[in-house]
Amino acid sequence: MKKYFRQFTAFAFCFILFTTAVYAQNAPPEKNKREANLVELVTLDKTIKLDIRYATDNNFVGKTVYTEARAFLQKPAAKALLRVHKKLKRENLGLVIFDGYRPWSVTKLFWEVTPEDKRKFVANPAKGSKHNRGCAVDLSIYDLKTGVLLEMPSGYDEFSERASPDYKGGTRQERANRDMLRKLMEAEGFIVNANEWWHFDYKDWEKYAIYDVSFAEAGEKSEVRSQKSEVRN
C-alpha cells in the first residue's frame, strides 16, 4: 500500500502543498461558530508522547505533510484528554498522539490522493473533518517506562478491516488494549470512529468552525492566551 501511494501521489502532494492559500479560500463557509481556542497538548503534561507521523514520511502516503511535529485540540477536548492520560499514568501507561487539529488544506490533500475505494478512511473536504475543528484526535497507549507502544489489532492509519474498533481478530491482548483505550476515552466525552480504533471525536464538535491555520499560528495564539491568563491570575 505504501509503495502504491509513493509512486502515484508525489506530484499531487507537491502541487497541493504549494497551493494551500487557494484551498483555504475554498473551505466550507460556516457562521455562528466558536472561536478557535487550540491548546498544545504537550504543554498540559510533558509525559504525553508525540508520534506525529504526518511530520515524517512514515504515514499512509509516504510523504511529509506537516512542517512541524505538534498536536493541538480545542481547550475542552484537551482537558478531557489530560484526564484520560492521568488515569493511565496510575498504571504506568500514557497517551501517545499521532494527530490532533489538522488544517483543512491537509484534509483536502488526503482526499485527493486517496483511491475512491479507501475514502471511508479519510474525510471529505466538502464537509470538513472533526480534525479541522480541533475536536478529533488520533492516539494510542504507550508504556511510560519503556516508551514502547502497546500492541493493537492494527497499525495506525492501516486501511483494512483490522482498523475497526469492533474487529474480532488479532490477539486477546491486542483487543484488550484497544478496548481499554476506547473505554477511557468514551468516559471523557469522546466517540470512537466507526472505521478507526485510534480516531476519537470530542462531543460538541459541531459547535466549532472548520479552520485552516498553521501550527505556528495556533501555537502563537495559544501562548498569548496563556500569558493573558497568567496576568489575570
N, CA, C and O of each residue as an XYZ file, in Angstrom:
932
protein
N       0.827     -1.199      0.000
C       0.000      0.000      0.000
C       0.870      1.261      0.000
O       0.632      2.178     -0.787
N       1.879      1.310      0.881
C       2.738      2.494      0.949
C       3.464      2.709     -0.372
O       3.630      3.842     -0.822
N       3.899      1.604     -0.995
C       4.614      1.721     -2.268
C       3.708      2.329     -3.316
O       4.137      3.174     -4.102
N       2.448      1.900     -3.330
C       1.482      2.430     -4.284
C       1.340      3.934     -4.134
O       1.376      4.675     -5.117
N       1.179      4.375     -2.897
C       0.997      5.805     -2.656
C       2.240      6.593     -3.033
O       2.138      7.681     -3.600
N       3.408      6.058     -2.724
C       4.643      6.784     -3.031
C       4.789      6.993     -4.532
O       5.275      8.034     -4.973
N       4.367      6.002     -5.319
C       4.531      6.077     -6.769
C       3.545      7.034     -7.425
O       3.873      7.688     -8.415
N       2.358      7.115     -6.881
C       1.297      7.840     -7.578
C       0.866      9.156     -6.945
O       0.025      9.853     -7.511
N       1.413      9.515     -5.796
C       0.932     10.739     -5.138
C       1.984     11.821     -4.964
O       1.663     12.898     -4.462
N       3.206     11.582     -5.351
C       4.268     12.566     -5.143
C       3.928     13.902     -5.804
O       4.055     14.957     -5.183
N       3.495     13.851     -7.070
C       3.176     15.097     -7.759
C       2.006     15.815     -7.109
O       2.020     17.036     -6.955
N       0.991     15.041     -6.727
C      -0.186     15.645     -6.096
C       0.181     16.363     -4.817
O      -0.329     17.451     -4.548
N       1.049     15.779     -4.033
C       1.462     16.420     -2.782
C       2.172     17.730     -3.050
O       1.858     18.747     -2.431
N       3.112     17.716     -3.955
C       3.863     18.940     -4.249
C       2.925     20.040     -4.725
O       3.031     21.187     -4.289
N       2.017     19.692     -5.610
C       1.088     20.689     -6.144
C       0.185     21.259     -5.061
O       0.012     22.474     -4.960
N      -0.388     20.380     -4.256
C      -1.351     20.831     -3.255
C      -0.675     21.621     -2.146
O      -1.218     22.624     -1.684
N       0.488     21.189     -1.719
C       1.182     21.896     -0.649
C       1.536     23.323     -1.047
O       1.578     24.214     -0.199
N       1.791     23.543     -2.339
C       2.141     24.889     -2.792
C       0.922     25.727     -3.152
O       1.057     26.880     -3.560
N      -0.277     25.145     -3.002
C      -1.495     25.913     -3.291
C      -2.416     25.939     -2.088
O      -3.635     26.026     -2.236
N      -1.845     25.865     -0.907
C      -2.636     25.884      0.324
C      -3.490     27.136      0.428
O      -4.640     27.073      0.863
N      -2.941     28.257      0.037
C      -3.675     29.519      0.153
C      -4.951     29.487     -0.675
O      -5.989     29.998     -0.254
N      -4.864     28.874     -1.870
C      -6.039     28.788     -2.726
C      -7.091     27.902     -2.081
O      -8.276     28.236     -2.078
N      -6.659     26.780     -1.540
C      -7.581     25.855     -0.901
C      -8.268     26.501      0.296
O      -9.460     26.293      0.521
N      -7.519     27.277      1.055
C      -8.090     27.907      2.240
C      -9.276     28.791      1.862
O     -10.245     28.899      2.613
N      -9.188     29.421      0.691
C     -10.270     30.284      0.245
C     -11.521     29.481     -0.096
O     -12.626     30.023     -0.087
N     -11.357     28.188     -0.395
C     -12.478     27.355     -0.784
C     -13.007     26.486      0.347
O     -13.854     25.624      0.110
N     -12.527     26.692      1.571
C     -13.006     25.911      2.704
C     -14.488     26.174      2.917
O     -14.954     27.291      2.693
N     -15.246     25.150      3.352
C     -16.690     25.328      3.559
C     -16.987     26.486      4.513
O     -16.477     26.492      5.633
N     -17.799     27.467      4.101
C     -18.116     28.611      4.964
C     -19.031     28.209      6.108
O     -19.969     27.435      5.917
N     -18.761     28.732      7.294
C     -19.595     28.432      8.453
C     -19.756     29.695      9.286
O     -18.826     30.492      9.410
N     -20.944     29.868      9.857
C     -21.231     31.063     10.651
C     -21.667     30.666     12.059
O     -22.078     29.535     12.318
N     -21.561     31.635     12.946
C     -22.014     31.464     14.329
C     -21.349     30.281     15.024
O     -21.999     29.527     15.749
N     -20.063     30.130     14.797
C     -19.305     29.060     15.430
C     -18.354     29.646     16.469
O     -18.036     30.835     16.428
N     -17.904     28.810     17.396
C     -16.978     29.255     18.419
C     -15.617     29.589     17.820
O     -15.188     28.984     16.837
N     -14.954     30.553     18.425
C     -13.596     30.881     18.008
C     -12.656     29.747     18.405
O     -12.882     29.058     19.400
N     -11.611     29.563     17.624
C     -10.636     28.517     17.931
C      -9.904     28.850     19.225
O      -9.429     29.971     19.408
N      -9.816     27.889     20.105
C      -9.056     28.029     21.345
C      -8.208     26.771     21.467
O      -8.427     25.937     22.346
N      -7.238     26.652     20.568
C      -6.432     25.442     20.460
C      -5.319     25.418     21.496
O      -4.573     26.383     21.656
N      -5.226     24.303     22.188
C      -4.217     24.112     23.224
C      -3.204     23.082     22.748
O      -3.580     22.023     22.246
N      -1.919     23.390     22.906
C      -0.881     22.431     22.531
C      -0.783     21.358     23.616
O      -0.530     21.664     24.782
N      -0.981     20.124     23.229
C      -1.152     19.038     24.190
C       0.049     18.807     25.091
O      -0.122     18.494     26.269
N       1.246     18.953     24.573
C       2.429     18.683     25.396
C       2.611     19.712     26.507
O       3.366     19.481     27.451
N       1.922     20.850     26.399
C       2.022     21.851     27.470
C       1.204     21.447     28.691
O       1.389     22.004     29.773
N       0.311     20.490     28.529
C      -0.532     20.035     29.630
C       0.189     19.032     30.517
O       0.002     19.018     31.734
N       1.000     18.207     29.909
C       1.744     17.177     30.638
C       2.886     16.720     29.735
O       2.652     16.267     28.615
N       4.106     16.840     30.217
C       5.267     16.509     29.401
C       5.367     15.025     29.063
O       6.110     14.637     28.162
N       4.611     14.195     29.793
C       4.662     12.761     29.500
C       3.655     12.347     28.425
O       3.584     11.172     28.066
N       2.880     13.300     27.911
C       2.071     12.997     26.723
C       3.051     12.880     25.561
O       3.748     13.837     25.224
N       3.095     11.718     24.966
C       4.096     11.412     23.936
C       3.583     11.795     22.548
O       2.416     11.568     22.229
N       4.440     12.363     21.744
C       4.085     12.699     20.368
C       4.737     11.725     19.390
O       5.924     11.415     19.489
N       3.935     11.255     18.452
C       4.428     10.437     17.347
C       3.689     10.923     16.105
O       2.866     10.212     15.528
N       4.003     12.142     15.716
C       3.280     12.811     14.631
C       3.762     12.283     13.287
O       4.713     12.812     12.711
N       3.116     11.256     12.798
C       3.558     10.568     11.576
C       3.531     11.472     10.345
O       4.335     11.307      9.428
N       2.596     12.436     10.332
C       2.493     13.298      9.154
C       3.624     14.316      9.069
O       3.754     15.018      8.066
N       4.436     14.400     10.109
C       5.624     15.256     10.060
C       6.829     14.460      9.573
O       7.950     14.969      9.563
N       6.599     13.219      9.172
C       7.629     12.334      8.632
C       7.082     11.693      7.360
O       5.983     12.023      6.915
N       7.844     10.789      6.786
C       7.316     10.042      5.636
C       6.749      8.694      6.068
O       6.393      7.864      5.231
N       6.667      8.483      7.394
C       6.100      7.245      7.928
C       4.596      7.414      8.130
O       4.105      7.451      9.259
N       3.877      7.517      7.016
C       2.426      7.657      7.063
C       1.822      7.003      5.827
O       2.551      6.493      4.977
N       0.517      7.015      5.722
C      -0.128      6.224      4.678
C       0.139      6.705      3.255
O      -0.133      5.982      2.297
N       0.663      7.904      3.113
C       1.008      8.378      1.772
C       2.514      8.412      1.516
O       2.950      8.663      0.392
N       3.298      8.164      2.547
C       4.744      8.087      2.365
C       5.426      9.412      2.099
O       6.534      9.449      1.565
N       4.759     10.518      2.476
C       5.327     11.851      2.263
C       5.147     12.712      3.508
O       4.181     12.542      4.251
N       6.078     13.635      3.732
C       5.936     14.578      4.842
C       4.838     15.582      4.515
O       4.850     16.202      3.451
N       3.892     15.739      5.432
C       2.764     16.646      5.231
C       2.875     17.869      6.138
O       2.660     18.996      5.692
N       3.208     17.648      7.400
C       3.345     18.733      8.364
C       4.797     19.204      8.423
O       5.725     18.400      8.341
N       4.976     20.501      8.563
C       6.324     21.044      8.703
C       6.812     20.993     10.143
O       8.001     21.166     10.410
N       5.878     20.750     11.081
C       6.224     20.670     12.496
C       5.522     19.492     13.148
O       4.388     19.167     12.793
N       6.183     18.858     14.091
C       5.588     17.742     14.828
C       4.904     18.290     16.086
O       5.487     18.290     17.170
N       3.674     18.751     15.927
C       2.934     19.356     17.027
C       1.496     18.860     17.011
O       0.998     18.411     15.978
N       0.829     18.944     18.163
C      -0.555     18.483     18.252
C      -1.356     19.434     19.128
O      -0.922     19.797     20.221
N      -2.530     19.838     18.641
C      -3.407     20.773     19.329
C      -4.831     20.213     19.373
O      -5.225     19.419     18.518
N      -5.597     20.639     20.385
C      -7.027     20.366     20.460
C      -7.718     21.585     21.053
O      -7.091     22.399     21.731
N      -9.017     21.703     20.792
C      -9.786     22.733     21.474
C      -9.671     22.508     22.981
O      -9.542     21.370     23.434
N      -9.716     23.585     23.750
C      -9.441     23.505     25.186
C     -10.276     22.462     25.929
O      -9.707     21.692     26.702
N     -11.606     22.396     25.735
C     -12.386     21.371     26.455
C     -11.942     19.950     26.120
O     -11.867     19.088     26.995
N     -11.650     19.720     24.838
C     -11.193     18.391     24.420
C      -9.811     18.088     24.997
O      -9.534     16.959     25.403
N      -8.951     19.099     25.029
C      -7.604     18.913     25.569
C      -7.655     18.564     27.051
O      -6.905     17.704     27.515
N      -8.539     19.228     27.798
C      -8.673     18.950     29.226
C      -9.205     17.537     29.455
O      -8.769     16.847     30.377
N     -10.140     17.111     28.624
C     -10.685     15.759     28.737
C      -9.609     14.719     28.427
O      -9.528     13.677     29.077
N      -8.794     15.021     27.431
C      -7.701     14.115     27.071
C      -6.699     13.990     28.216
O      -6.189     12.903     28.487
N      -6.426     15.094     28.875
C      -5.497     15.080     30.008
C      -6.020     14.184     31.128
O      -5.239     13.502     31.793
N      -7.322     14.182     31.337
C      -7.896     13.317     32.365
C      -7.682     11.843     32.028
O      -7.418     11.031     32.915
N      -7.797     11.507     30.759
C      -7.523     10.134     30.324
C      -6.067      9.785     30.584
O      -5.758      8.708     31.094
N      -5.179     10.697     30.231
C      -3.751     10.469     30.415
C      -3.413     10.238     31.887
O      -2.612      9.362     32.213
N      -4.020     11.018     32.768
C      -3.748     10.881     34.198
C      -4.229      9.540     34.733
O      -3.585      8.953     35.603
N      -5.345      9.056     34.225
C      -5.835      7.738     34.638
C      -4.860      6.649     34.208
O      -4.602      5.712     34.963
N      -4.319      6.768     33.003
C      -3.368      5.785     32.505
C      -2.064      5.810     33.298
O      -1.437      4.769     33.498
N      -1.657      6.987     33.746
C      -0.400      7.116     34.486
C      -0.420      6.316     35.781
O       0.630      5.893     36.267
N      -1.599      6.107     36.339
C      -1.699      5.286     37.551
C      -1.265      3.846     37.283
O      -0.892      3.122     38.206
N      -1.316      3.437     36.012
C      -0.912      2.093     35.612
C       0.429      2.112     34.878
O       0.776      1.162     34.176
N       1.174      3.199     35.048
C       2.466      3.372     34.373
C       2.333      3.351     32.851
O       3.215      2.877     32.135
N       1.205      3.879     32.383
C       0.952      3.994     30.954
C       0.671      5.457     30.616
O       0.484      6.279     31.513
N       0.641      5.775     29.346
C       0.349      7.136     28.936
C      -0.167      7.176     27.508
O      -0.132      6.171     26.798
N      -0.644      8.334     27.093
C      -1.159      8.512     25.737
C      -0.043      8.909     24.782
O       0.840      9.697     25.120
N      -0.104      8.352     23.598
C       0.781      8.770     22.506
C      -0.114      9.344     21.414
O      -1.084      8.711     20.997
N       0.217     10.539     20.960
C      -0.613     11.266     19.997
C      -0.037     11.166     18.592
O       1.123     11.501     18.351
N      -0.868     10.700     17.674
C      -0.474     10.643     16.267
C      -0.886     11.908     15.515
O      -0.193     12.358     14.602
N      -2.031     12.472     15.916
C      -2.525     13.675     15.237
C      -3.652     14.288     16.047
O      -4.394     13.582     16.731
N      -3.778     15.616     15.965
C      -4.859     16.323     16.629
C      -5.515     17.260     15.634
O      -6.032     16.820     14.607
N      -5.496     18.565     15.940
C      -6.008     19.543     14.975
C      -5.264     19.383     13.660
O      -4.041     19.244     13.638
N      -6.013     19.404     12.564
C      -5.433     19.255     11.220
C      -5.956     20.375     10.330
O      -7.171     20.519     10.194
N      -5.088     21.171      9.720
C      -5.548     22.223      8.814
C      -6.417     21.654      7.692
O      -6.161     20.558      7.194
N      -7.441     22.406      7.301
C      -8.368     21.948      6.278
C      -7.667     21.611      4.965
O      -8.051     20.661      4.282
N      -6.650     22.379      4.614
C      -5.946     22.138      3.353
C      -5.312     20.757      3.317
O      -5.188     20.161      2.247
N      -4.908     20.239      4.477
C      -4.331     18.894      4.534
C      -5.419     17.839      4.336
O      -5.185     16.812      3.697
N      -6.594     18.093      4.879
C      -7.718     17.184      4.664
C      -8.041     17.093      3.184
O      -8.320     16.009      2.671
N      -8.006     18.210      2.505
C      -8.273     18.223      1.063
C      -7.201     17.432      0.322
O      -7.490     16.695     -0.621
N      -5.979     17.599      0.761
C      -4.874     16.861      0.155
C      -5.085     15.356      0.309
O      -4.949     14.606     -0.657
N      -5.418     14.917      1.524
C      -5.628     13.493      1.773
C      -6.728     12.928      0.866
O      -6.590     11.839      0.309
N      -7.812     13.682      0.729
C      -8.931     13.239     -0.084
C      -8.510     13.050     -1.539
O      -8.901     12.074     -2.181
N      -7.736     13.955     -2.043
C      -7.379     13.934     -3.454
C      -6.367     12.846     -3.801
O      -6.311     12.407     -4.949
N      -5.575     12.408     -2.837
C      -4.572     11.383     -3.143
C      -5.007      9.979     -2.713
O      -4.272      9.014     -2.922
N      -6.173      9.864     -2.126
C      -6.647      8.561     -1.667
C      -7.568      7.930     -2.715
O      -8.489      8.592     -3.193
N      -7.340      6.665     -3.081
C      -8.216      5.978     -4.037
C      -9.651      5.946     -3.538
O      -9.888      5.903     -2.331
N     -10.598      5.967     -4.446
C     -12.009      6.040     -4.074
C     -12.441      4.891     -3.171
O     -13.276      5.089     -2.289
N     -11.893      3.693     -3.371
C     -12.315      2.554     -2.570
C     -11.767      2.598     -1.143
O     -12.119      1.753     -0.320
N     -10.907      3.578     -0.842
C     -10.354      3.723      0.501
C     -10.800      5.031      1.172
O     -10.339      5.353      2.267
N     -11.680      5.770      0.530
C     -12.030      7.092      1.045
C     -12.892      7.079      2.305
O     -13.136      8.136      2.887
N     -13.353      5.921      2.733
C     -14.076      5.886      4.002
C     -13.119      6.135      5.170
O     -13.552      6.399      6.291
N     -11.822      6.050      4.895
C     -10.819      6.265      5.939
C     -10.342      7.716      6.004
O      -9.554      8.065      6.883
N     -10.808      8.560      5.090
C     -10.425      9.978      5.104
C     -11.689     10.834      5.021
O     -12.730     10.366      4.558
N     -11.597     12.081      5.467
C     -12.761     12.973      5.479
C     -12.928     13.696      4.147
O     -11.952     14.033      3.478
N     -14.169     13.921      3.782
C     -14.482     14.682      2.581
C     -14.310     16.171      2.890
O     -15.002     16.691      3.766
N     -13.419     16.864      2.204
C     -13.189     18.289      2.495
C     -14.412     19.162      2.266
O     -14.498     20.262      2.813
N     -15.358     18.689      1.466
C     -16.575     19.467      1.231
C     -17.361     19.638      2.530
O     -18.059     20.636      2.715
N     -17.244     18.668      3.420
C     -17.922     18.734      4.714
C     -16.961     19.109      5.840
O     -17.384     19.548      6.909
N     -15.688     18.935      5.591
C     -14.706     19.211      6.624
C     -14.587     18.046      7.587
O     -15.463     17.183      7.652
N     -13.507     18.032      8.326
C     -13.223     16.964      9.271
C     -13.340     17.480     10.702
O     -13.178     18.675     10.949
N     -13.621     16.581     11.640
C     -13.572     16.957     13.047
C     -12.164     17.386     13.427
O     -11.975     18.200     14.331
N     -11.178     16.835     12.731
C      -9.791     17.262     12.944
C      -9.646     18.744     12.614
O      -8.941     19.470     13.316
N     -10.307     19.197     11.555
C     -10.237     20.606     11.149
C     -10.834     21.530     12.194
O     -10.501     22.714     12.241
N     -11.706     21.001     13.026
C     -12.367     21.780     14.068
C     -11.604     21.731     15.396
O     -11.975     22.390     16.367
N     -10.529     20.934     15.414
C      -9.755     20.793     16.650
C     -10.435     19.907     17.664
O     -10.147     19.980     18.858
N     -11.348     19.062     17.185
C     -12.126     18.210     18.089
C     -11.951     16.722     17.800
O     -12.781     15.911     18.210
N     -10.890     16.361     17.105
C     -10.605     14.954     16.843
C      -9.137     14.691     17.145
O      -8.274     15.546     16.943
N      -8.881     13.486     17.634
C      -7.512     13.117     17.966
C      -7.263     11.675     17.560
O      -8.125     10.814     17.739
N      -6.083     11.413     17.014
C      -5.624     10.061     16.706
C      -4.577      9.702     17.743
O      -3.615     10.445     17.934
N      -4.752      8.577     18.412
C      -3.855      8.280     19.525
C      -3.834      6.802     19.863
O      -4.619      6.009     19.343
N      -2.904      6.452     20.758
C      -2.803      5.093     21.272
C      -2.230      5.185     22.687
O      -2.226      6.255     23.296
N      -1.751      4.067     23.198
C      -1.208      3.992     24.556
C       0.225      3.491     24.511
O       0.570      2.632     23.699
N       1.060      4.038     25.393
C       2.436      3.556     25.466
C       2.841      3.303     26.914
O       2.215      3.801     27.849
N       3.898      2.519     27.073
C       4.442      2.185     28.382
C       5.357      3.317     28.835
O       6.329      3.636     28.151
N       5.059      3.924     29.972
C       5.846      5.068     30.447
C       7.298      4.694     30.737
O       8.190      5.529     30.585
N       7.544      3.463     31.149
C       8.901      3.050     31.497
C       9.749      2.745     30.269
O      10.917      3.129     30.210
N       9.172      2.063     29.299
C       9.943      1.632     28.126
C       9.764      2.542     26.921
O      10.606      2.562     26.023
N       8.670      3.295     26.899
C       8.385      4.145     25.748
C       7.781      3.389     24.579
O       7.538      3.971     23.522
N       7.537      2.101     24.759
C       7.019      1.249     23.685
C       5.496      1.328     23.622
O       4.827      1.310     24.655
N       4.953      1.415     22.420
C       3.509      1.449     22.236
C       2.903      0.083     22.533
O       3.496     -0.949     22.219
N       1.719      0.083     23.141
C       1.019     -1.180     23.371
C       0.546     -1.746     22.037
O       0.233     -0.999     21.110
N       0.498     -3.053     21.952
C       0.077     -3.705     20.720
C      -1.423     -3.560     20.513
O      -2.211     -3.709     21.448
N      -1.803     -3.269     19.284
C      -3.203     -3.117     18.893
C      -3.490     -4.045     17.711
O      -2.552     -4.531     17.079
N      -4.759     -4.302     17.400
C      -5.083     -5.210     16.297
C      -4.561     -4.761     14.939
O      -4.385     -5.584     14.041
N      -4.313     -3.466     14.783
C      -3.762     -2.961     13.518
C      -2.810     -1.821     13.814
O      -2.745     -1.314     14.934
N      -2.075     -1.430     12.791
C      -1.220     -0.263     12.919
C      -2.044      0.998     12.728
O      -3.205      0.941     12.321
N      -1.433      2.137     13.026
C      -2.089      3.423     12.824
C      -2.225      3.701     11.336
O      -1.304      3.442     10.561
N      -3.371      4.227     10.943
C      -3.671      4.552      9.546
C      -3.592      3.334      8.638
O      -3.240      3.453      7.464
N      -3.911      2.188      9.163
C      -3.994      0.977      8.342
C      -5.385      0.911      7.729
O      -6.381      0.856      8.450
N      -5.455      0.916      6.423
C      -6.740      0.922      5.736
C      -7.219     -0.511      5.518
O      -7.180     -1.022      4.399
N      -7.663     -1.146      6.578
C      -8.133     -2.524      6.484
C      -9.194     -2.767      7.541
O      -9.440     -1.909      8.389
N      -9.824     -3.933      7.492
C     -10.857     -4.278      8.473
C     -10.290     -4.371      9.881
O     -11.028     -4.228     10.855
N      -8.989     -4.608     10.000
C      -8.368     -4.712     11.314
C      -8.416     -3.386     12.074
O      -8.289     -3.362     13.298
N      -8.600     -2.288     11.345
C      -8.630     -0.966     11.968
C      -9.954     -0.694     12.692
O     -10.034      0.230     13.502
N     -10.973     -1.474     12.412
C     -12.279     -1.252     13.029
C     -12.194     -1.417     14.545
O     -11.526     -2.333     15.025
N     -12.862     -0.545     15.308
C     -12.873     -0.679     16.767
C     -13.624     -1.923     17.233
O     -13.548     -2.293     18.405
N     -14.349     -2.569     16.317
C     -15.107     -3.773     16.653
C     -14.531     -5.030     16.003
O     -15.171     -6.082     16.006
N     -13.343     -4.923     15.455
C     -12.695     -6.072     14.811
C     -12.490     -7.196     15.823
O     -11.980     -6.964     16.919
N     -12.887     -8.409     15.456
C     -12.832     -9.548     16.377
C     -11.529    -10.340     16.281
O     -11.285    -11.237     17.088
N     -10.705    -10.014     15.309
C      -9.463    -10.747     15.135
C      -8.334    -10.207     15.997
O      -8.568     -9.442     16.932
N      -7.107    -10.610     15.678
C      -5.974    -10.194     16.490
C      -5.900    -11.030     17.752
O      -6.688    -11.958     17.935
N      -4.960    -10.706     18.620
C      -4.816    -11.452     19.866
C      -5.735    -10.884     20.941
O      -6.253     -9.774     20.815
N      -5.922    -11.650     21.976
C      -6.750    -11.194     23.084
C      -6.169     -9.939     23.721
O      -6.911     -9.030     24.093
N      -4.831     -9.884     23.850
C      -4.194     -8.728     24.461
C      -4.341     -7.482     23.596
O      -4.564     -6.388     24.114
N      -4.217     -7.644     22.283
C      -4.388     -6.514     21.377
C      -5.796     -5.932     21.499
O      -5.964     -4.714     21.560
N      -6.781     -6.783     21.533
C      -8.172     -6.321     21.658
C      -8.406     -5.676     23.022
O      -9.128     -4.685     23.134
N      -7.788     -6.245     24.052
C      -7.943     -5.685     25.399
C      -7.343     -4.284     25.468
O      -7.926     -3.394     26.086
N      -6.187     -4.077     24.843
C      -5.552     -2.760     24.825
C      -6.422     -1.743     24.089
O      -6.627     -0.622     24.555
N      -6.923     -2.159     22.937
C      -7.787     -1.284     22.137
C      -9.059     -0.923     22.900
O      -9.475      0.236     22.917
N      -9.667     -1.915     23.524
C     -10.918     -1.683     24.241
C     -10.706     -0.830     25.493
O     -11.587     -0.064     25.883
N      -9.535     -0.965     26.119
C      -9.227     -0.129     27.282
C      -9.156      1.334     26.863
O      -9.697      2.205     27.545
N      -8.492      1.605     25.745
C      -8.395      2.971     25.234
C      -9.785      3.526     24.942
O     -10.102      4.656     25.313
N     -10.595      2.735     24.286
C     -11.946      3.186     23.936
C     -12.762      3.496     25.187
O     -13.436      4.525     25.249
N     -12.705      2.616     26.179
C     -13.473      2.812     27.405
C     -13.076      4.097     28.115
O     -13.936      4.856     28.561
N     -11.773      4.342     28.220
C     -11.290      5.543     28.889
C     -11.676      6.811     28.131
O     -12.075      7.804     28.739
N     -11.559      6.777     26.828
C     -11.880      7.948     26.020
C     -13.384      8.238     26.045
O     -13.788      9.394     26.167
N     -14.195      7.220     25.932
C     -15.639      7.425     25.929
C     -16.131      7.956     27.273
O     -17.117      8.691     27.329
N     -15.451      7.588     28.344
C     -15.832      8.076     29.671
C     -15.615      9.580     29.814
O     -16.180     10.212     30.707
N     -14.791     10.153     28.926
C     -14.499     11.588     28.981
C     -15.134     12.369     27.836
O     -14.731     13.497     27.553
N     -16.123     11.775     27.180
C     -16.877     12.516     26.175
C     -16.412     12.354     24.746
O     -16.866     13.089     23.868
N     -15.522     11.417     24.485
C     -15.058     11.151     23.126
C     -15.856     10.006     22.505
O     -16.369      9.142     23.217
N     -15.956     10.002     21.188
C     -16.660      8.959     20.444
C     -15.692      8.351     19.439
O     -15.054      9.072     18.672
N     -15.582      7.033     19.442
C     -14.646      6.375     18.540
C     -15.187      6.394     17.110
O     -16.395      6.298     16.894
N     -14.298      6.516     16.154
C     -14.663      6.466     14.744
C     -15.047      5.032     14.359
O     -14.428      4.076     14.825
N     -16.050      4.889     13.523
C     -16.560      3.566     13.170
C     -15.554      2.721     12.401
O     -15.668      1.496     12.378
N     -14.573      3.357     11.773
C     -13.612      2.623     10.938
C     -12.195      2.581     11.507
O     -11.345      1.844     11.008
N     -11.937      3.382     12.562
C     -10.564      3.520     13.060
C     -10.531      3.506     14.587
O     -11.077      4.407     15.223
N      -9.906      2.511     15.173
C      -9.850      2.412     16.636
C      -9.079      3.554     17.269
O      -9.299      3.866     18.440
N      -8.175      4.190     16.521
C      -7.304      5.244     17.055
C      -7.921      6.646     16.983
O      -7.398      7.581     17.589
N      -9.013      6.795     16.258
C      -9.609      8.116     15.991
C     -10.805      8.342     16.906
O     -11.749      7.552     16.933
N     -10.742      9.453     17.664
C     -11.827      9.807     18.574
C     -12.258     11.251     18.352
O     -11.424     12.150     18.240
N     -13.575     11.463     18.289
C     -14.150     12.798     18.148
C     -14.702     13.251     19.490
O     -15.308     12.471     20.225
N     -14.483     14.522     19.796
C     -14.983     15.049     21.065
C     -16.392     15.598     20.905
O     -16.749     16.135     19.857
N     -17.185     15.456     21.962
C     -18.559     15.966     21.947
C     -18.564     17.473     21.658
O     -17.592     18.175     21.939
N     -19.653     17.945     21.105
C     -19.837     19.365     20.770
C     -18.961     19.825     19.608
O     -18.790     21.027     19.401
N     -18.407     18.883     18.848
C     -17.532     19.263     17.741
C     -18.233     20.164     16.728
O     -17.603     21.010     16.095
N     -19.560     19.969     16.581
C     -20.293     20.734     15.573
C     -20.422     22.213     15.934
O     -20.840     23.017     15.101
N     -20.069     22.575     17.159
C     -20.145     23.973     17.581
C     -18.922     24.785     17.141
O     -18.887     26.006     17.291
N     -17.934     24.092     16.604
C     -16.699     24.758     16.183
C     -16.622     24.847     14.663
O     -17.151     23.996     13.948
N     -15.966     25.873     14.196
C     -15.813     26.079     12.758
C     -14.677     25.225     12.200
O     -13.899     24.635     12.950
N     -14.599     25.171     10.897
C     -13.504     24.493     10.201
C     -12.371     25.493     10.049
O     -12.571     26.591      9.531
N     -11.183     25.117     10.500
C     -10.039     26.030     10.492
C      -8.947     25.560      9.540
O      -8.802     24.368      9.267
N      -8.193     26.520      9.048
C      -7.063     26.200      8.176
C      -5.852     27.028      8.579
O      -5.127     27.538      7.726
N      -5.637     27.158      9.885
C      -4.486     27.906     10.389
C      -3.315     26.956     10.573
O      -3.505     25.767     10.830
N      -2.121     27.478     10.444
C      -0.920     26.660     10.598
C      -0.671     26.343     12.060
O      -1.238     26.982     12.945
N       0.176     25.357     12.315
C       0.550     25.032     13.687
C       1.278     26.206     14.336
O       1.096     26.479     15.522
N       2.094     26.890     13.559
C       2.836     28.031     14.100
C       1.870     29.103     14.596
O       2.048     29.646     15.686
N       0.849     29.407     13.799
C      -0.139     30.416     14.189
C      -0.949     29.943     15.389
O      -1.226     30.723     16.300
N      -1.328     28.670     15.395
C      -2.082     28.127     16.525
C      -1.261     28.188     17.800
O      -1.780     28.494     18.874
N       0.033     27.891     17.671
C       0.907     27.930     18.830
C       1.095     29.321     19.377
O       1.131     29.511     20.592
N       1.218     30.305     18.496
C       1.388     31.694     18.918
C       0.149     32.193     19.654
O       0.259     32.857     20.685
N      -1.033     31.872     19.120
C      -2.277     32.311     19.760
C      -2.459     31.636     21.110
O      -2.942     32.253     22.059
N      -2.071     30.370     21.194
C      -2.185     29.632     22.449
C      -1.278     30.237     23.513
O      -1.658     30.346     24.678
N      -0.080     30.628     23.102
C       0.874     31.225     24.041
C       0.378     32.578     24.532
O       0.519     32.901     25.712
N      -0.201     33.370     23.636
C      -0.737     34.684     24.015
C      -1.865     34.520     25.030
O      -1.918     35.245     26.024
N      -2.760     33.575     24.786
C      -3.866     33.338     25.719
C      -3.349     32.894     27.075
O      -3.881     33.292     28.111
N      -2.308     32.065     27.064
C      -1.734     31.577     28.312
C      -1.119     32.722     29.108
O      -1.264     32.779     30.329
N      -0.431     33.638     28.417
C       0.186     34.774     29.078
C      -0.881     35.710     29.672
O      -0.712     36.223     30.778
N      -1.970     35.926     28.937
C      -3.046     36.774     29.433
C      -3.686     36.160     30.670
O      -4.049     36.866     31.611
N      -3.819     34.835     30.659
C      -4.415     34.134     31.791
C      -3.536     34.266     33.024
O      -4.050     34.424     34.131
N      -2.212     34.202     32.853
C      -1.288     34.333     33.961
C      -1.349     35.745     34.537
O      -1.247     35.923     35.751
N      -1.512     36.734     33.688
C      -1.591     38.135     34.145
C      -2.849     38.328     34.993
O      -2.806     38.979     36.036
N      -3.972     37.758     34.537
C      -5.232     37.908     35.278
C      -5.153     37.218     36.630
O      -5.732     37.688     37.609
N      -4.438     36.106     36.681
C      -4.324     35.376     37.930
C      -3.300     36.003     38.888
O      -3.094     35.495     39.990
